[in-house]
Amino acid sequence: IIWNSESITWLLDDVAFLEADLSWESMSEFQQYFFFIMNVAVGGGWPGYPDGTTQFPQRMIVDYVRVFQPTR
């Protein structure tokens, strides 16, 4: 993710696949300080709600999270 004062761009394998314009007043919350929450969510529209074939428990292994900040 490349996040600056103008936009947030999501990349996969260095290829941009989504960009959000942050210049709109309704996007002002993205100009505030943030923190990361990572979880293993269950249910919802994708991939669907758990059923008898869903394997529990699940886990998420994160190797690292790297955050770059521009030099001032």
Buried (B, 14 or more C-beta within 10 A) or exposed (E): EEBEEEBBBEEEEEEEEEEEEBEEEEEEEBEEEEEEEEEEEEEEEEEEEEEEEEEEEEEEEEEEEEEEEEEE
